[in-house]
Amino acid sequence: MARKPKLSTLKKQAPFVPDFTCDDIDKVIRELDCYFGVPLKRVTLYNLKRKLEKLRKANDRLRQSGVYWYEIVKDLLSDMKKDK
């Protein structure tokens, strides 16, 4: 019979979760306003900001997904322990 994994073991094997990137995205947006002292065209700046905001939302959804799956695994392992 296969061994049941422990949550602490799974957490140790999990990939690194980077820090929040919102501050970095905000900094890039501010720097884009005067890229190397050369003002960007309005449409270029607008498009770059849109892409960064899209990245911010994707990062947030990824974090929420990680929390969701962590809670699912935690509950499943807890149920397995109770059934033992």
Secondary structure, DSSP 8 states (H G I E B T S, - for coil): ------HHHHHHHS-------HHHHHHHHHHHTTBTTB---HHHHHHHHHHHHHHHHHHHHHHHHHHHHHHHHHHHHHHHHHH-
